[in-house]
Amino acid sequence: RHMRKPLPIDEQLLTAVREQNKEINQGKSLKRVEEAKARRRQKAVKKMSRVRAKVDTHITDDMGDREKAQKLKEIYKRAGVKRTTKKRRKLRLIVNNKSGGRQVGEATGGKGSTKTRIVDRRVKSDQRTRGRGAKGKSRR
């Protein structure tokens, strides 16, 4: 069965079949997947409305701005809602040498652009191998 040569197929026929399949599969998504996404959205909307109601009850006009902000942050955090869309700074690992002499300032690559952490050589190599993932396992 595996030793047989594949039958020659006309290239035009093959492209026609591929186009037909592309038309069939293009706009459709599974009904179950759509329903699950809708449920998830509905759940999030319900959660946000509950949180907003709680915010209205807890925050009063006689509070200061800073106090209001702190209370808001606390309520949203407790509810498990991510409120801030702040970008995370990229973490840059700086390998420490034996004597411990590494200057963090010059290795950052610009002020405030990256978050730095001084690490051991092994931590850096572990991270490198973790990035390889399935590629490294298949070689063995």
Secondary structure in CASP SS format (residue, H / E / C, confidence):
PFRMAT SS
TARGET T0000
AUTHOR 0000-0000-0000
METHOD secondary structure of the structure
MODEL  1
R C 1.00
H C 1.00
M C 1.00
R C 1.00
K C 1.00
P C 1.00
L C 1.00
P C 1.00
I C 1.00
D C 1.00
E H 1.00
Q H 1.00
L H 1.00
L H 1.00
T H 1.00
A H 1.00
V H 1.00
R H 1.00
E H 1.00
Q H 1.00
N H 1.00
K H 1.00
E H 1.00
I H 1.00
N H 1.00
Q C 1.00
G C 1.00
K C 1.00
S C 1.00
L C 1.00
K H 1.00
R H 1.00
V H 1.00
E H 1.00
E H 1.00
A H 1.00
K H 1.00
A H 1.00
R H 1.00
R H 1.00
R H 1.00
Q H 1.00
K H 1.00
A H 1.00
V H 1.00
K H 1.00
K H 1.00
M H 1.00
S H 1.00
R H 1.00
V H 1.00
R H 1.00
A H 1.00
K H 1.00
V H 1.00
D H 1.00
T H 1.00
H H 1.00
I C 1.00
T C 1.00
D C 1.00
D C 1.00
M C 1.00
G C 1.00
D H 1.00
R H 1.00
E H 1.00
K H 1.00
A H 1.00
Q H 1.00
K H 1.00
L H 1.00
K H 1.00
E H 1.00
I H 1.00
Y H 1.00
K H 1.00
R H 1.00
A H 1.00
G C 1.00
V C 1.00
K C 1.00
R C 1.00
T C 1.00
T C 1.00
K C 1.00
K C 1.00
R C 1.00
R C 1.00
K E 1.00
L E 1.00
R E 1.00
L E 1.00
I E 1.00
V E 1.00
N C 1.00
N C 1.00
K C 1.00
S C 1.00
G C 1.00
G C 1.00
R C 1.00
Q C 1.00
V H 1.00
G H 1.00
E H 1.00
A H 1.00
T C 1.00
G C 1.00
G C 1.00
K C 1.00
G C 1.00
S C 1.00
T E 1.00
K E 1.00
T E 1.00
R E 1.00
I E 1.00
V E 1.00
D C 1.00
R H 1.00
R H 1.00
V H 1.00
K H 1.00
S H 1.00
D H 1.00
Q H 1.00
R H 1.00
T H 1.00
R H 1.00
G H 1.00
R H 1.00
G C 1.00
A H 1.00
K H 1.00
G H 1.00
K H 1.00
S H 1.00
R C 1.00
R C 1.00
END
